[in-house]
Amino acid sequence: MFNFHLLLAFILASLVLNITPGPDMMLTLTRGMTQGFRAAFMSVLGTFFAGFVQIPVVVLGLAEIFRHSPELFSAVRLVGAAYLAYLGIRALWRSIRLDQHTMRAALTGAHRAAFIQGFTTNLLNPKVFLFMTAFLPQFTDPTVGPVWQQLFILAVVSKALGFVVYVGFAAGASSIGGWLARNAWFAKLQEGILGAVMLMIAGLLFFDRSGPATAR
């Protein structure tokens, strides 16, 4: 179905894009360093499963709505920013209120919540839809088969590559932060760091004025 050289170019381009710094990478590295591999892995898994919604939407062409509706684009972006800000404030509050014993229980809950947070934050970023809509068609060839099938396969390959790359980031970050986690003072600091990062990403999303046509 695919031209070999075109598919190879797509894989290389996807790998380059996956190692480009962005919100998902920032959250993965921060979770890995502050909460360990399990929390970072669950966050990456949530981001991957967001593709089960994003891929059908992109393949069906629904993402074009964002291109022609700046108001909807802005609304979805603001919802995502507000959700991240909420998570950041909660993390900061835990870092202030919780003692060492209750912090351990809270972090266990955070591991369970990391999947939902990764899923939701990625899903509520309209630029993911827009970027997939703009990027994937560049590697399709109508002469070799139905374009929608090619888009579907390319989207799955892209998400799978992203999953593998970010699991590697999670493992590397957790190995760096593992020895820090054994110190009692870091149990509270890690929640503060996570909260600050989430608030920073929320601020970037909130004040980002780029429109749908230029989003990546």
Rosetta constraint file for C-alpha pairs under 8 A:
AtomPair CA 1 CA 144 HARMONIC 5.51 0.50
AtomPair CA 1 CA 145 HARMONIC 6.02 0.50
AtomPair CA 1 CA 150 HARMONIC 7.69 0.50
AtomPair CA 2 CA 6 HARMONIC 7.22 0.50
AtomPair CA 2 CA 7 HARMONIC 6.44 0.50
AtomPair CA 2 CA 140 HARMONIC 7.80 0.50
AtomPair CA 2 CA 141 HARMONIC 7.55 0.50
AtomPair CA 2 CA 144 HARMONIC 6.68 0.50
AtomPair CA 2 CA 150 HARMONIC 7.73 0.50
AtomPair CA 3 CA 7 HARMONIC 6.16 0.50
AtomPair CA 3 CA 141 HARMONIC 7.86 0.50
AtomPair CA 3 CA 144 HARMONIC 7.93 0.50
AtomPair CA 4 CA 8 HARMONIC 6.14 0.50
AtomPair CA 5 CA 9 HARMONIC 6.13 0.50
AtomPair CA 6 CA 10 HARMONIC 6.23 0.50
AtomPair CA 6 CA 139 HARMONIC 6.10 0.50
AtomPair CA 7 CA 11 HARMONIC 6.28 0.50
AtomPair CA 7 CA 139 HARMONIC 7.12 0.50
AtomPair CA 8 CA 12 HARMONIC 6.25 0.50
AtomPair CA 9 CA 13 HARMONIC 6.05 0.50
AtomPair CA 10 CA 14 HARMONIC 6.01 0.50
AtomPair CA 10 CA 139 HARMONIC 6.49 0.50
AtomPair CA 11 CA 15 HARMONIC 6.19 0.50
AtomPair CA 11 CA 157 HARMONIC 7.96 0.50
AtomPair CA 11 CA 158 HARMONIC 7.52 0.50
AtomPair CA 12 CA 16 HARMONIC 6.31 0.50
AtomPair CA 13 CA 17 HARMONIC 6.20 0.50
AtomPair CA 14 CA 18 HARMONIC 6.03 0.50
AtomPair CA 14 CA 158 HARMONIC 6.13 0.50
AtomPair CA 14 CA 161 HARMONIC 7.39 0.50
AtomPair CA 14 CA 162 HARMONIC 7.90 0.50
AtomPair CA 15 CA 19 HARMONIC 6.48 0.50
AtomPair CA 15 CA 161 HARMONIC 6.91 0.50
AtomPair CA 15 CA 162 HARMONIC 7.49 0.50
AtomPair CA 15 CA 165 HARMONIC 7.91 0.50
AtomPair CA 16 CA 20 HARMONIC 6.50 0.50
AtomPair CA 18 CA 161 HARMONIC 7.84 0.50
AtomPair CA 18 CA 162 HARMONIC 5.74 0.50
AtomPair CA 18 CA 165 HARMONIC 6.97 0.50
AtomPair CA 18 CA 166 HARMONIC 7.98 0.50
AtomPair CA 19 CA 25 HARMONIC 7.96 0.50
AtomPair CA 19 CA 165 HARMONIC 7.47 0.50
AtomPair CA 21 CA 25 HARMONIC 5.94 0.50
AtomPair CA 21 CA 26 HARMONIC 7.07 0.50
AtomPair CA 22 CA 26 HARMONIC 6.14 0.50
AtomPair CA 23 CA 27 HARMONIC 6.20 0.50
AtomPair CA 23 CA 201 HARMONIC 6.46 0.50
AtomPair CA 24 CA 28 HARMONIC 6.14 0.50
AtomPair CA 24 CA 122 HARMONIC 7.58 0.50
AtomPair CA 25 CA 29 HARMONIC 6.09 0.50
AtomPair CA 25 CA 166 HARMONIC 7.16 0.50
AtomPair CA 25 CA 169 HARMONIC 7.86 0.50
AtomPair CA 26 CA 30 HARMONIC 6.06 0.50
AtomPair CA 26 CA 197 HARMONIC 7.83 0.50
AtomPair CA 27 CA 31 HARMONIC 5.96 0.50
AtomPair CA 27 CA 194 HARMONIC 7.95 0.50
AtomPair CA 27 CA 197 HARMONIC 7.42 0.50
AtomPair CA 27 CA 198 HARMONIC 7.53 0.50
AtomPair CA 28 CA 32 HARMONIC 6.04 0.50
AtomPair CA 28 CA 40 HARMONIC 5.37 0.50
AtomPair CA 28 CA 41 HARMONIC 7.91 0.50
AtomPair CA 28 CA 43 HARMONIC 6.97 0.50
AtomPair CA 28 CA 44 HARMONIC 6.89 0.50
AtomPair CA 28 CA 166 HARMONIC 7.13 0.50
AtomPair CA 28 CA 169 HARMONIC 7.02 0.50
AtomPair CA 28 CA 170 HARMONIC 5.88 0.50
AtomPair CA 29 CA 33 HARMONIC 6.16 0.50
AtomPair CA 29 CA 40 HARMONIC 7.45 0.50
AtomPair CA 29 CA 169 HARMONIC 6.41 0.50
AtomPair CA 29 CA 170 HARMONIC 5.99 0.50
AtomPair CA 29 CA 173 HARMONIC 5.45 0.50
AtomPair CA 29 CA 174 HARMONIC 7.96 0.50
AtomPair CA 30 CA 34 HARMONIC 5.95 0.50
AtomPair CA 30 CA 35 HARMONIC 7.96 0.50
AtomPair CA 30 CA 173 HARMONIC 7.55 0.50
AtomPair CA 30 CA 193 HARMONIC 7.69 0.50
AtomPair CA 30 CA 194 HARMONIC 6.37 0.50
AtomPair CA 30 CA 197 HARMONIC 7.67 0.50
AtomPair CA 31 CA 35 HARMONIC 5.16 0.50
AtomPair CA 31 CA 36 HARMONIC 6.48 0.50
AtomPair CA 31 CA 37 HARMONIC 7.72 0.50
AtomPair CA 31 CA 39 HARMONIC 6.32 0.50
AtomPair CA 31 CA 40 HARMONIC 5.01 0.50
AtomPair CA 31 CA 170 HARMONIC 7.72 0.50
AtomPair CA 31 CA 174 HARMONIC 7.92 0.50
AtomPair CA 31 CA 194 HARMONIC 6.90 0.50
AtomPair CA 32 CA 36 HARMONIC 4.56 0.50
AtomPair CA 32 CA 37 HARMONIC 5.19 0.50
AtomPair CA 32 CA 38 HARMONIC 7.90 0.50
AtomPair CA 32 CA 39 HARMONIC 6.92 0.50
AtomPair CA 32 CA 40 HARMONIC 4.94 0.50
AtomPair CA 32 CA 169 HARMONIC 7.98 0.50
AtomPair CA 32 CA 170 HARMONIC 5.10 0.50
AtomPair CA 32 CA 171 HARMONIC 6.99 0.50
AtomPair CA 32 CA 172 HARMONIC 7.70 0.50
AtomPair CA 32 CA 173 HARMONIC 4.76 0.50
AtomPair CA 32 CA 174 HARMONIC 4.25 0.50
AtomPair CA 32 CA 175 HARMONIC 7.98 0.50
AtomPair CA 32 CA 177 HARMONIC 7.02 0.50
AtomPair CA 33 CA 173 HARMONIC 4.94 0.50
AtomPair CA 33 CA 174 HARMONIC 4.82 0.50
AtomPair CA 33 CA 175 HARMONIC 7.53 0.50
AtomPair CA 33 CA 176 HARMONIC 6.30 0.50
AtomPair CA 33 CA 177 HARMONIC 4.15 0.50
AtomPair CA 33 CA 178 HARMONIC 7.03 0.50
AtomPair CA 34 CA 174 HARMONIC 7.58 0.50
AtomPair CA 34 CA 177 HARMONIC 6.22 0.50
AtomPair CA 34 CA 181 HARMONIC 7.07 0.50
AtomPair CA 34 CA 190 HARMONIC 4.76 0.50
AtomPair CA 34 CA 191 HARMONIC 7.36 0.50
AtomPair CA 34 CA 193 HARMONIC 7.54 0.50
AtomPair CA 34 CA 194 HARMONIC 7.24 0.50
AtomPair CA 35 CA 39 HARMONIC 5.99 0.50
AtomPair CA 35 CA 40 HARMONIC 7.31 0.50
AtomPair CA 35 CA 107 HARMONIC 7.29 0.50
AtomPair CA 35 CA 174 HARMONIC 7.60 0.50
AtomPair CA 35 CA 181 HARMONIC 7.64 0.50
AtomPair CA 35 CA 190 HARMONIC 6.96 0.50
AtomPair CA 36 CA 40 HARMONIC 6.51 0.50
AtomPair CA 36 CA 173 HARMONIC 7.83 0.50
AtomPair CA 36 CA 174 HARMONIC 4.73 0.50
AtomPair CA 36 CA 175 HARMONIC 7.88 0.50
AtomPair CA 36 CA 177 HARMONIC 7.03 0.50
AtomPair CA 36 CA 178 HARMONIC 6.56 0.50
AtomPair CA 37 CA 41 HARMONIC 5.82 0.50
AtomPair CA 37 CA 170 HARMONIC 5.78 0.50
AtomPair CA 37 CA 171 HARMONIC 5.73 0.50
AtomPair CA 37 CA 173 HARMONIC 7.70 0.50
AtomPair CA 37 CA 174 HARMONIC 5.04 0.50
AtomPair CA 37 CA 175 HARMONIC 7.97 0.50
AtomPair CA 38 CA 42 HARMONIC 6.16 0.50
AtomPair CA 38 CA 111 HARMONIC 6.67 0.50
AtomPair CA 39 CA 43 HARMONIC 6.25 0.50
AtomPair CA 39 CA 110 HARMONIC 7.15 0.50
AtomPair CA 39 CA 111 HARMONIC 4.56 0.50
AtomPair CA 39 CA 112 HARMONIC 7.64 0.50
AtomPair CA 39 CA 114 HARMONIC 5.89 0.50
AtomPair CA 39 CA 115 HARMONIC 8.00 0.50
AtomPair CA 40 CA 44 HARMONIC 6.27 0.50
AtomPair CA 40 CA 114 HARMONIC 7.41 0.50
AtomPair CA 40 CA 167 HARMONIC 7.88 0.50
AtomPair CA 40 CA 170 HARMONIC 5.45 0.50
AtomPair CA 41 CA 45 HARMONIC 6.06 0.50
AtomPair CA 41 CA 167 HARMONIC 6.11 0.50
AtomPair CA 41 CA 170 HARMONIC 6.27 0.50
AtomPair CA 42 CA 46 HARMONIC 6.15 0.50
AtomPair CA 42 CA 111 HARMONIC 6.97 0.50
AtomPair CA 42 CA 112 HARMONIC 7.60 0.50
AtomPair CA 42 CA 114 HARMONIC 5.56 0.50
AtomPair CA 42 CA 115 HARMONIC 4.66 0.50
AtomPair CA 42 CA 118 HARMONIC 7.59 0.50
AtomPair CA 43 CA 47 HARMONIC 6.37 0.50
AtomPair CA 43 CA 114 HARMONIC 4.77 0.50
AtomPair CA 43 CA 115 HARMONIC 4.62 0.50
AtomPair CA 43 CA 116 HARMONIC 7.46 0.50
AtomPair CA 43 CA 117 HARMONIC 6.69 0.50
AtomPair CA 43 CA 118 HARMONIC 4.42 0.50
AtomPair CA 43 CA 119 HARMONIC 7.28 0.50
AtomPair CA 44 CA 48 HARMONIC 6.22 0.50
AtomPair CA 44 CA 115 HARMONIC 7.36 0.50
AtomPair CA 44 CA 118 HARMONIC 6.35 0.50
AtomPair CA 44 CA 163 HARMONIC 6.58 0.50
AtomPair CA 44 CA 166 HARMONIC 6.52 0.50
AtomPair CA 44 CA 167 HARMONIC 6.78 0.50
AtomPair CA 45 CA 49 HARMONIC 6.22 0.50
AtomPair CA 45 CA 115 HARMONIC 6.28 0.50
AtomPair CA 45 CA 118 HARMONIC 7.36 0.50
AtomPair CA 45 CA 119 HARMONIC 7.71 0.50
AtomPair CA 45 CA 163 HARMONIC 7.23 0.50
AtomPair CA 46 CA 50 HARMONIC 6.29 0.50
AtomPair CA 46 CA 114 HARMONIC 7.49 0.50
AtomPair CA 46 CA 115 HARMONIC 4.40 0.50
AtomPair CA 46 CA 116 HARMONIC 6.03 0.50
AtomPair CA 46 CA 117 HARMONIC 7.13 0.50
AtomPair CA 46 CA 118 HARMONIC 4.57 0.50
AtomPair CA 46 CA 119 HARMONIC 4.00 0.50
AtomPair CA 46 CA 120 HARMONIC 7.71 0.50
AtomPair CA 47 CA 51 HARMONIC 7.23 0.50
AtomPair CA 47 CA 115 HARMONIC 7.72 0.50
AtomPair CA 47 CA 118 HARMONIC 4.93 0.50
AtomPair CA 47 CA 119 HARMONIC 4.65 0.50
AtomPair CA 47 CA 120 HARMONIC 7.83 0.50
AtomPair CA 47 CA 121 HARMONIC 7.87 0.50
AtomPair CA 47 CA 122 HARMONIC 5.70 0.50
AtomPair CA 47 CA 123 HARMONIC 7.72 0.50
AtomPair CA 48 CA 52 HARMONIC 7.88 0.50
AtomPair CA 48 CA 119 HARMONIC 7.40 0.50
AtomPair CA 48 CA 159 HARMONIC 6.22 0.50
AtomPair CA 48 CA 160 HARMONIC 7.48 0.50
AtomPair CA 48 CA 162 HARMONIC 7.78 0.50
AtomPair CA 48 CA 163 HARMONIC 6.14 0.50
AtomPair CA 49 CA 53 HARMONIC 7.75 0.50
AtomPair CA 49 CA 119 HARMONIC 6.49 0.50
AtomPair CA 50 CA 54 HARMONIC 6.28 0.50
AtomPair CA 50 CA 119 HARMONIC 5.16 0.50
AtomPair CA 50 CA 120 HARMONIC 7.44 0.50
AtomPair CA 50 CA 122 HARMONIC 6.58 0.50
AtomPair CA 50 CA 123 HARMONIC 5.61 0.50
AtomPair CA 51 CA 55 HARMONIC 5.38 0.50
AtomPair CA 51 CA 123 HARMONIC 7.99 0.50
AtomPair CA 51 CA 156 HARMONIC 7.86 0.50
AtomPair CA 51 CA 159 HARMONIC 6.82 0.50
AtomPair CA 52 CA 56 HARMONIC 6.99 0.50
AtomPair CA 53 CA 57 HARMONIC 6.46 0.50
AtomPair CA 53 CA 123 HARMONIC 7.80 0.50
AtomPair CA 54 CA 58 HARMONIC 6.11 0.50
AtomPair CA 54 CA 123 HARMONIC 7.22 0.50
AtomPair CA 54 CA 129 HARMONIC 6.53 0.50
AtomPair CA 55 CA 59 HARMONIC 6.04 0.50
AtomPair CA 55 CA 152 HARMONIC 6.72 0.50
AtomPair CA 55 CA 155 HARMONIC 6.21 0.50
AtomPair CA 55 CA 156 HARMONIC 7.47 0.50
AtomPair CA 56 CA 60 HARMONIC 5.99 0.50
AtomPair CA 56 CA 152 HARMONIC 7.62 0.50
AtomPair CA 57 CA 61 HARMONIC 6.29 0.50
AtomPair CA 57 CA 62 HARMONIC 5.37 0.50
AtomPair CA 57 CA 63 HARMONIC 6.45 0.50
AtomPair CA 57 CA 129 HARMONIC 7.94 0.50
AtomPair CA 58 CA 62 HARMONIC 6.01 0.50
AtomPair CA 58 CA 63 HARMONIC 5.62 0.50
AtomPair CA 58 CA 129 HARMONIC 6.42 0.50
AtomPair CA 58 CA 132 HARMONIC 6.96 0.50
AtomPair CA 58 CA 133 HARMONIC 6.03 0.50
AtomPair CA 59 CA 148 HARMONIC 5.90 0.50
AtomPair CA 59 CA 151 HARMONIC 6.15 0.50
AtomPair CA 59 CA 152 HARMONIC 6.18 0.50
AtomPair CA 60 CA 148 HARMONIC 7.78 0.50
AtomPair CA 61 CA 133 HARMONIC 7.73 0.50
AtomPair CA 63 CA 67 HARMONIC 7.28 0.50
AtomPair CA 63 CA 129 HARMONIC 5.83 0.50
AtomPair CA 63 CA 130 HARMONIC 6.27 0.50
AtomPair CA 63 CA 133 HARMONIC 6.81 0.50
AtomPair CA 64 CA 68 HARMONIC 6.64 0.50
AtomPair CA 64 CA 130 HARMONIC 7.73 0.50
AtomPair CA 64 CA 133 HARMONIC 7.81 0.50
AtomPair CA 65 CA 69 HARMONIC 5.89 0.50
AtomPair CA 66 CA 70 HARMONIC 6.38 0.50
AtomPair CA 66 CA 72 HARMONIC 6.46 0.50
AtomPair CA 66 CA 73 HARMONIC 5.33 0.50
AtomPair CA 66 CA 126 HARMONIC 7.63 0.50
AtomPair CA 66 CA 130 HARMONIC 7.37 0.50
AtomPair CA 66 CA 212 HARMONIC 6.33 0.50
AtomPair CA 67 CA 73 HARMONIC 7.87 0.50
AtomPair CA 67 CA 130 HARMONIC 7.67 0.50
AtomPair CA 67 CA 212 HARMONIC 5.21 0.50
AtomPair CA 67 CA 213 HARMONIC 6.04 0.50
AtomPair CA 69 CA 73 HARMONIC 6.40 0.50
AtomPair CA 70 CA 74 HARMONIC 6.09 0.50
AtomPair CA 70 CA 211 HARMONIC 6.81 0.50
AtomPair CA 70 CA 212 HARMONIC 6.50 0.50
AtomPair CA 71 CA 75 HARMONIC 6.13 0.50
AtomPair CA 72 CA 76 HARMONIC 6.19 0.50
AtomPair CA 73 CA 77 HARMONIC 6.23 0.50
AtomPair CA 73 CA 126 HARMONIC 6.46 0.50
AtomPair CA 73 CA 211 HARMONIC 7.94 0.50
AtomPair CA 73 CA 212 HARMONIC 6.74 0.50
AtomPair CA 74 CA 78 HARMONIC 6.09 0.50
AtomPair CA 75 CA 79 HARMONIC 6.25 0.50
AtomPair CA 76 CA 80 HARMONIC 6.31 0.50
AtomPair CA 76 CA 124 HARMONIC 6.24 0.50
AtomPair CA 76 CA 125 HARMONIC 7.09 0.50
AtomPair CA 76 CA 126 HARMONIC 6.53 0.50
AtomPair CA 77 CA 81 HARMONIC 6.23 0.50
AtomPair CA 77 CA 124 HARMONIC 6.72 0.50
AtomPair CA 77 CA 125 HARMONIC 5.94 0.50
AtomPair CA 77 CA 126 HARMONIC 6.33 0.50
AtomPair CA 77 CA 205 HARMONIC 6.71 0.50
AtomPair CA 77 CA 206 HARMONIC 7.24 0.50
AtomPair CA 78 CA 82 HARMONIC 6.03 0.50
AtomPair CA 78 CA 205 HARMONIC 7.29 0.50
AtomPair CA 78 CA 206 HARMONIC 5.97 0.50
AtomPair CA 79 CA 83 HARMONIC 6.20 0.50
AtomPair CA 79 CA 124 HARMONIC 7.11 0.50
AtomPair CA 80 CA 84 HARMONIC 6.32 0.50
AtomPair CA 80 CA 121 HARMONIC 6.11 0.50
AtomPair CA 80 CA 124 HARMONIC 4.99 0.50
AtomPair CA 80 CA 125 HARMONIC 6.23 0.50
AtomPair CA 80 CA 202 HARMONIC 7.60 0.50
AtomPair CA 80 CA 205 HARMONIC 7.85 0.50
AtomPair CA 81 CA 85 HARMONIC 6.15 0.50
AtomPair CA 81 CA 201 HARMONIC 7.58 0.50
AtomPair CA 81 CA 202 HARMONIC 4.33 0.50
AtomPair CA 81 CA 203 HARMONIC 6.98 0.50
AtomPair CA 81 CA 205 HARMONIC 5.66 0.50
AtomPair CA 81 CA 206 HARMONIC 5.78 0.50
AtomPair CA 82 CA 86 HARMONIC 6.15 0.50
AtomPair CA 82 CA 202 HARMONIC 6.76 0.50
AtomPair CA 83 CA 87 HARMONIC 6.35 0.50
AtomPair CA 83 CA 121 HARMONIC 7.53 0.50
AtomPair CA 83 CA 202 HARMONIC 7.95 0.50
AtomPair CA 84 CA 88 HARMONIC 6.11 0.50
AtomPair CA 84 CA 121 HARMONIC 7.10 0.50
AtomPair CA 84 CA 198 HARMONIC 5.64 0.50
AtomPair CA 84 CA 199 HARMONIC 6.50 0.50
AtomPair CA 84 CA 201 HARMONIC 7.38 0.50
AtomPair CA 84 CA 202 HARMONIC 5.41 0.50
AtomPair CA 85 CA 89 HARMONIC 6.14 0.50
AtomPair CA 85 CA 198 HARMONIC 6.31 0.50
AtomPair CA 85 CA 199 HARMONIC 4.97 0.50
AtomPair CA 85 CA 202 HARMONIC 5.51 0.50
AtomPair CA 85 CA 203 HARMONIC 7.94 0.50
AtomPair CA 86 CA 90 HARMONIC 6.26 0.50
AtomPair CA 87 CA 91 HARMONIC 6.24 0.50
AtomPair CA 87 CA 195 HARMONIC 6.94 0.50
AtomPair CA 87 CA 198 HARMONIC 6.92 0.50
AtomPair CA 88 CA 92 HARMONIC 6.25 0.50
AtomPair CA 88 CA 194 HARMONIC 6.93 0.50
AtomPair CA 88 CA 195 HARMONIC 3.76 0.50
AtomPair CA 88 CA 196 HARMONIC 6.22 0.50
AtomPair CA 88 CA 197 HARMONIC 7.34 0.50
AtomPair CA 88 CA 198 HARMONIC 4.88 0.50
AtomPair CA 88 CA 199 HARMONIC 5.21 0.50
AtomPair CA 89 CA 93 HARMONIC 6.07 0.50
AtomPair CA 89 CA 195 HARMONIC 6.10 0.50
AtomPair CA 89 CA 199 HARMONIC 7.42 0.50
AtomPair CA 90 CA 94 HARMONIC 6.21 0.50
AtomPair CA 90 CA 195 HARMONIC 7.20 0.50
AtomPair CA 91 CA 95 HARMONIC 6.30 0.50
AtomPair CA 91 CA 191 HARMONIC 5.25 0.50
AtomPair CA 91 CA 192 HARMONIC 6.24 0.50
AtomPair CA 91 CA 194 HARMONIC 6.66 0.50
AtomPair CA 91 CA 195 HARMONIC 4.72 0.50
AtomPair CA 92 CA 96 HARMONIC 6.50 0.50
AtomPair CA 92 CA 191 HARMONIC 6.16 0.50
AtomPair CA 92 CA 192 HARMONIC 4.85 0.50
AtomPair CA 92 CA 194 HARMONIC 7.86 0.50
AtomPair CA 92 CA 195 HARMONIC 5.12 0.50
AtomPair CA 92 CA 196 HARMONIC 7.30 0.50
AtomPair CA 93 CA 97 HARMONIC 6.09 0.50
AtomPair CA 94 CA 98 HARMONIC 5.47 0.50
AtomPair CA 94 CA 103 HARMONIC 7.61 0.50
AtomPair CA 94 CA 188 HARMONIC 7.83 0.50
AtomPair CA 94 CA 191 HARMONIC 6.77 0.50
AtomPair CA 94 CA 192 HARMONIC 7.95 0.50
AtomPair CA 95 CA 188 HARMONIC 4.82 0.50
AtomPair CA 95 CA 189 HARMONIC 6.49 0.50
AtomPair CA 95 CA 190 HARMONIC 7.68 0.50
AtomPair CA 95 CA 191 HARMONIC 5.20 0.50
AtomPair CA 95 CA 192 HARMONIC 5.41 0.50
AtomPair CA 96 CA 188 HARMONIC 7.45 0.50
AtomPair CA 98 CA 102 HARMONIC 5.76 0.50
AtomPair CA 98 CA 103 HARMONIC 5.47 0.50
AtomPair CA 98 CA 188 HARMONIC 7.62 0.50
AtomPair CA 99 CA 103 HARMONIC 5.80 0.50
AtomPair CA 99 CA 188 HARMONIC 7.82 0.50
AtomPair CA 100 CA 104 HARMONIC 6.54 0.50
AtomPair CA 100 CA 184 HARMONIC 7.00 0.50
AtomPair CA 100 CA 187 HARMONIC 6.92 0.50
AtomPair CA 100 CA 188 HARMONIC 7.48 0.50
AtomPair CA 101 CA 105 HARMONIC 6.95 0.50
AtomPair CA 102 CA 106 HARMONIC 6.18 0.50
AtomPair CA 103 CA 107 HARMONIC 6.12 0.50
AtomPair CA 103 CA 187 HARMONIC 6.90 0.50
AtomPair CA 103 CA 188 HARMONIC 7.15 0.50
AtomPair CA 104 CA 108 HARMONIC 6.44 0.50
AtomPair CA 104 CA 187 HARMONIC 7.74 0.50
AtomPair CA 105 CA 109 HARMONIC 6.50 0.50
AtomPair CA 106 CA 110 HARMONIC 6.13 0.50
AtomPair CA 107 CA 111 HARMONIC 6.27 0.50
AtomPair CA 108 CA 112 HARMONIC 6.84 0.50
AtomPair CA 109 CA 113 HARMONIC 6.21 0.50
AtomPair CA 110 CA 114 HARMONIC 5.83 0.50
AtomPair CA 111 CA 115 HARMONIC 7.57 0.50
AtomPair CA 112 CA 116 HARMONIC 7.85 0.50
AtomPair CA 113 CA 117 HARMONIC 6.18 0.50
AtomPair CA 114 CA 118 HARMONIC 5.97 0.50
AtomPair CA 115 CA 119 HARMONIC 6.09 0.50
AtomPair CA 116 CA 120 HARMONIC 5.96 0.50
AtomPair CA 117 CA 121 HARMONIC 5.93 0.50
AtomPair CA 118 CA 122 HARMONIC 6.16 0.50
AtomPair CA 119 CA 123 HARMONIC 6.05 0.50
AtomPair CA 120 CA 124 HARMONIC 5.96 0.50
AtomPair CA 121 CA 125 HARMONIC 6.48 0.50
AtomPair CA 122 CA 128 HARMONIC 7.51 0.50
AtomPair CA 123 CA 128 HARMONIC 7.83 0.50
AtomPair CA 125 CA 129 HARMONIC 7.71 0.50
AtomPair CA 126 CA 130 HARMONIC 6.42 0.50
AtomPair CA 127 CA 131 HARMONIC 5.79 0.50
AtomPair CA 127 CA 212 HARMONIC 7.49 0.50
AtomPair CA 127 CA 215 HARMONIC 5.65 0.50
AtomPair CA 127 CA 216 HARMONIC 5.60 0.50
AtomPair CA 128 CA 132 HARMONIC 6.16 0.50
AtomPair CA 128 CA 216 HARMONIC 7.01 0.50
AtomPair CA 129 CA 133 HARMONIC 6.13 0.50
AtomPair CA 130 CA 134 HARMONIC 6.22 0.50
AtomPair CA 130 CA 212 HARMONIC 7.09 0.50
AtomPair CA 130 CA 215 HARMONIC 6.56 0.50
AtomPair CA 130 CA 216 HARMONIC 6.50 0.50
AtomPair CA 131 CA 135 HARMONIC 5.78 0.50
AtomPair CA 131 CA 215 HARMONIC 6.68 0.50
AtomPair CA 131 CA 216 HARMONIC 4.53 0.50
AtomPair CA 132 CA 136 HARMONIC 5.61 0.50
AtomPair CA 132 CA 155 HARMONIC 7.53 0.50
AtomPair CA 133 CA 137 HARMONIC 6.94 0.50
AtomPair CA 134 CA 138 HARMONIC 7.49 0.50
AtomPair CA 135 CA 139 HARMONIC 7.81 0.50
AtomPair CA 136 CA 140 HARMONIC 7.22 0.50
AtomPair CA 136 CA 151 HARMONIC 6.25 0.50
AtomPair CA 136 CA 154 HARMONIC 6.68 0.50
AtomPair CA 136 CA 155 HARMONIC 7.12 0.50
AtomPair CA 137 CA 151 HARMONIC 6.75 0.50
AtomPair CA 140 CA 147 HARMONIC 6.43 0.50
AtomPair CA 140 CA 150 HARMONIC 6.20 0.50
AtomPair CA 140 CA 151 HARMONIC 7.09 0.50
AtomPair CA 141 CA 145 HARMONIC 7.26 0.50
AtomPair CA 141 CA 147 HARMONIC 7.02 0.50
AtomPair CA 142 CA 146 HARMONIC 6.30 0.50
AtomPair CA 142 CA 147 HARMONIC 5.74 0.50
AtomPair CA 145 CA 149 HARMONIC 7.61 0.50
AtomPair CA 145 CA 150 HARMONIC 7.46 0.50
AtomPair CA 146 CA 150 HARMONIC 6.64 0.50
AtomPair CA 147 CA 151 HARMONIC 6.12 0.50
AtomPair CA 148 CA 152 HARMONIC 6.14 0.50
AtomPair CA 149 CA 153 HARMONIC 6.29 0.50
AtomPair CA 150 CA 154 HARMONIC 6.06 0.50
AtomPair CA 151 CA 155 HARMONIC 6.01 0.50
AtomPair CA 152 CA 156 HARMONIC 6.29 0.50
AtomPair CA 153 CA 157 HARMONIC 6.16 0.50
AtomPair CA 154 CA 158 HARMONIC 6.05 0.50
AtomPair CA 155 CA 159 HARMONIC 6.21 0.50
AtomPair CA 156 CA 160 HARMONIC 6.07 0.50
AtomPair CA 157 CA 161 HARMONIC 6.11 0.50
AtomPair CA 158 CA 162 HARMONIC 6.17 0.50
AtomPair CA 159 CA 163 HARMONIC 6.16 0.50
AtomPair CA 160 CA 164 HARMONIC 6.39 0.50
AtomPair CA 161 CA 165 HARMONIC 6.19 0.50
AtomPair CA 162 CA 166 HARMONIC 6.01 0.50
AtomPair CA 163 CA 167 HARMONIC 6.07 0.50
AtomPair CA 164 CA 168 HARMONIC 6.43 0.50
AtomPair CA 165 CA 169 HARMONIC 6.47 0.50
AtomPair CA 166 CA 170 HARMONIC 6.06 0.50
AtomPair CA 167 CA 171 HARMONIC 6.18 0.50
AtomPair CA 168 CA 172 HARMONIC 6.19 0.50
AtomPair CA 169 CA 173 HARMONIC 6.02 0.50
AtomPair CA 170 CA 174 HARMONIC 6.03 0.50
AtomPair CA 171 CA 175 HARMONIC 6.25 0.50
AtomPair CA 172 CA 176 HARMONIC 6.52 0.50
AtomPair CA 173 CA 177 HARMONIC 6.27 0.50
AtomPair CA 174 CA 178 HARMONIC 5.61 0.50
AtomPair CA 175 CA 179 HARMONIC 7.78 0.50
AtomPair CA 176 CA 180 HARMONIC 7.99 0.50
AtomPair CA 177 CA 181 HARMONIC 6.36 0.50
AtomPair CA 178 CA 182 HARMONIC 7.05 0.50
AtomPair CA 179 CA 183 HARMONIC 7.56 0.50
AtomPair CA 180 CA 186 HARMONIC 6.41 0.50
AtomPair CA 181 CA 186 HARMONIC 5.83 0.50
AtomPair CA 181 CA 187 HARMONIC 6.34 0.50
AtomPair CA 182 CA 186 HARMONIC 7.60 0.50
AtomPair CA 183 CA 187 HARMONIC 7.07 0.50
AtomPair CA 184 CA 188 HARMONIC 7.73 0.50
AtomPair CA 185 CA 189 HARMONIC 6.54 0.50
AtomPair CA 186 CA 190 HARMONIC 5.76 0.50
AtomPair CA 187 CA 191 HARMONIC 7.27 0.50
AtomPair CA 188 CA 192 HARMONIC 6.77 0.50
AtomPair CA 189 CA 193 HARMONIC 6.24 0.50
AtomPair CA 190 CA 194 HARMONIC 6.18 0.50
AtomPair CA 191 CA 195 HARMONIC 6.04 0.50
AtomPair CA 192 CA 196 HARMONIC 6.13 0.50
AtomPair CA 193 CA 197 HARMONIC 6.21 0.50
AtomPair CA 194 CA 198 HARMONIC 6.25 0.50
AtomPair CA 195 CA 199 HARMONIC 6.22 0.50
AtomPair CA 196 CA 200 HARMONIC 6.13 0.50
AtomPair CA 197 CA 201 HARMONIC 6.24 0.50
AtomPair CA 198 CA 202 HARMONIC 6.09 0.50
AtomPair CA 199 CA 203 HARMONIC 6.12 0.50
AtomPair CA 200 CA 204 HARMONIC 6.30 0.50
AtomPair CA 201 CA 205 HARMONIC 6.25 0.50
AtomPair CA 202 CA 206 HARMONIC 6.04 0.50
AtomPair CA 203 CA 207 HARMONIC 6.05 0.50
AtomPair CA 204 CA 208 HARMONIC 5.81 0.50
AtomPair CA 210 CA 214 HARMONIC 6.34 0.50
AtomPair CA 210 CA 215 HARMONIC 6.44 0.50
AtomPair CA 211 CA 215 HARMONIC 6.24 0.50
